[in-house]
């Protein structure tokens, strides 16, 4: 994978000596790209999902960079781009994602699910949510929940807070870049909004980003492999059942705000075979809404 535009000279494993700010916050040490490659890239890129892992000090958006590289044919499936800091990180619907340097995990993965019907690609962000929640639970010891379609929730002081988000974007005709942002060591005075949280504030047993990133990437490899082996079938792969079991949205009364000032209010009762949220309205109608159509999903 080629280093993204604007990041030349910034990879932690690059040829230049790191600047003095690399260790300016001793509680937030930098990631070691070489060690990550040794642990996750198998047999020169063969035999596992990951073909390369690049770490840059600073970039606008890992998703934008990796989408560009994939579109230009300069990145293969399993390429991982990690940033210690993002200046233009984004969430769904171009919402901003900001955090101090090295306070979280901000990375993107290129997937090329060839042979899987495109109609089933919509499961990739939900699959990633399951993988992230599973990986963090194993390594950080934190109970996590998923808010449909793309948020990771933790409990801080008895209150649900958003500690992570997922953004999937098409990359050319055959690729999908999945971006993941996770607040790891953010302190209360660093939270961008009061509703945000972090693994540290949720009582994580570890905020060491190296094992956390490894755990999430291994979990993603496992779930993606299972889903592909099942031809993208969310039932056969166990994905639909596992997502539903960890989805905090189900069983709650919600308001889905849709384009054109339309909204659907009712109880979230299921996630259907296409990954859509099924809302049972007071009129007795079960209406599925897709992630691409929902502007906001709020408690009713």
N, C-alpha and C positions, 0 to 999 in steps of 0.2 A: 504494500500500500504506500502511495506517495504522500508525503507530508502535505497537509492542506495549505492552500494559499494563505499568506499572512502569518504562518506559524513557523517559517523557516528559522532554524537556529534555536527553537524553543523546546524540542523534545528533550525530556530528561536524560535520555540515553544518547543524545546527539553529541556532536564533536566539541561543542563549546563548554567551557567550565560554567557551572551554575553561578548565578549572581548571589550576592550576600543575602538577598531577601528570601532565598530558598529555605533558609532555616530561621527566618525571622519569628515564626511562631512555633516554638519547640513542641507544643502540644498538637501540632498539625504537620507532621513530617510529610515530605513529598512521596509520591508513588515511585516505584522502581520498575520501569518498563521492562528491563532485561529480566528481572526476576519473575515478573508476570508472564513474559513469554515462555520462560523455562517451565513454569508451572502449568500453563494452559495450552500452548501451541504444541501439538503432538507430531513427532516424526517429520519435522520439516513442513508441517501444514497438512499432512495426510493422516487419516485415521481419527480425526476429531473435527469439530465444527470450526475451531478458530485457526485462521491462517496467519494472522499478524495482529499485534497489539501495539498501538502507538500512543504515547503520552505527550501532550503538549502543555506548556505552561499556561498559555493564554490563547483564546480564540473567541470569535463571536459566538458561533453555535456549532457543536460537534455534528448535529444533524445536518445543518446546511453544508458543512464541509464534506461529510461523507456522502451525502446525496450527490454533490457535485463530482466527487471522485468516481462514484459508481456510474454516473451518467456518462462520464468521459471514458469509461472503461479502464480506470486506473485503480480499481479496488475489486477484490473478489469476495465471494461469500465467506463470512467468518472474519472479515476485517473489523477490528474494534478500534475506535478512536476515543481517547479519554482526555479531558481537559481539567487542569488544576483550577482554572477559573474561566468562566464564560462572561463575555460582555453583552451578548445578545441572545442568551438562552431563551427558549420559547417553549410554551406549552400548547395545549390544544387551542385552536382559533387564534393563534398568534399572541396569546397572553404571555407576559414576560415572566422569566424565572431568574432571580438574582440571588447570589449568596457570596459570602467572603471567600477568598482563595483558600483552597484545600479544606474547606469546611464540610464538603460533601463529595458525593460521587456523581460526576456529570459525564456521561459516555453514550456512545451510539454503536450499534452493531448492524452490519449489512447482512441481510438474509435473502436468499434466492430460492424460494420454494417451488422450483420447477416441477412439473408433474402434478401439482396440487391445483384443483380448480380455483380460479381467481375468486369465485364467489365465497370461498372459505378463507381467503386471506384476511378477511375482517376479524378473524379470531386472533391474529398475531398480537395486537396490543393487549388483549385479554390474557392470552397465553403468557405474555411477558409479565403481566401483573401477578399471575400465579407463580411464575418463576422467581420474581423479585421477593414476594412475600415468603415463599418457601425458603429461599436462600438466606434472607435476613433472619428468619425465625431460628434457623439452624446455627448461624454464626453469632448473631447479636443477642439471641435469647429474648427478643421482643415480640409480643403478640401484635400482629399486624392484621389489618382488614383492608378490603378493596372496595372503593366507592366506584360504581360503574360510571363511566367506562374506563377511566384511566388514572385514578388517584390511589395513593397508598396512605392508609390512615394508621396512626398510632394513638395511644391513650396517654395524655399528660394531665395529671391532677384530676383524673376522673372524666376528662373531656376529650372527645375525638378531635384530633388535629391532623392536618395534611402534612405528611413528611416526605412525600415523593410523588412524582408524576411520570407518565409515559406518553410518548408521541411517536406515532408511526407515520411514515411518509413514503410514497412511491419513489423509486429511484430507477428511472428508465423503464423498459418494458418488462423486465424480469426480476426486479429487485424491490425490496422494502427495507428502509432504514428505520430501526427501532431505537428511539432515544430515551434514555432513562436519567432522571435526576432524583437524587436522594439526599435529604438533609441529614448529615451524620452528627457533627459536633456543634451545631449552632446553639449558642446560648440564648437565653430569653431576651436579652437586650439586642440580639442580632436578628431576630425574626423579622421578616419583611412585613408581615401582617399578624395581628394577634391570633388569627385562626391557624397559623402555621405551627409546626412542631418539628422535632428532630429525634433521632435515635437516642441521643444523649439525654434529652429531656424526658424521654419515655423510659429511662432506666436501663439502657442497653448494657450488657455485661462487657461489651467491647465496642470501642469506636475506632479501632485500627482499620483504616480503609483498605489496606492490602487484603487481609482475609475476607473482609466484607465483599470486596469486588470479586475475588475469586469464587466465593460462595454463590453470589448472584449469577456469575457467568457460567459456572458449572450447572446450576439449576436451570438456566435458560437452555443450555446445550441438551440437558436431559429431557426437558419438556418439548423442545422443538423436535428432537429426534423421535420422541414418542408420537407426536402429532403427525410428522411426516410419514412415519411407518404405518400410520392408520389412514393414509391418504387424505389427511386434513379433517377427518371425521372427528368432531368434538365429543361424540358419545363413546365411540370405540377407544379413543385415546384416553378417556377419563377426564378430559379437560373441562367439559361442560359441568360435570358433577362437582369437580374440585373447585372451579370458579364459583359456582353457586354456594358451596359450603363456606367459602371465605368472603362472600360479598355482603358487606354491611348494608347495602342499599335494599336488599330483598326484605320484605316484611314491613317496610316503612311506607308511610304515605308521602308521596313526592309530587312536585310540580315540574313537569318537563316543558321548558319554554322553547318553542319551535320558531323557525323563520315565519315572517308575516304576522307577528304578534299573536300567534296561536299558542295555546298551551294545553297540556293534558294533565289532569290531576287524578290521582288515585293511588292504590296500593301497588307497589312494585312486587309482582308475584313470581316472576321467573326471568331467566335469560334463555331466549329461544335458540334453535339450532343455527341461526345466522348471527348469534352474538348480540341480538337486539334485546333491550329491556322491555318486558311485557308489563303494562300498567293496566290494572283492573279499575275501571272508573265506576262512579256511583250509578251510572246508567246501565251497568252490567256488561259493558263492552271491554274486551281485553285488547288493548291497542299496543302493538309493538312499535318502539321508537329506536332508530339507529343512531349510533354515536355521531355520524356525520350530519345528522339533522338537528341534534340537540344543541341549543345555544347555552342554556344553563339547566342544571338539574338541582333543585333545591328541596328542602323539607317543605311540605305544604302547610 
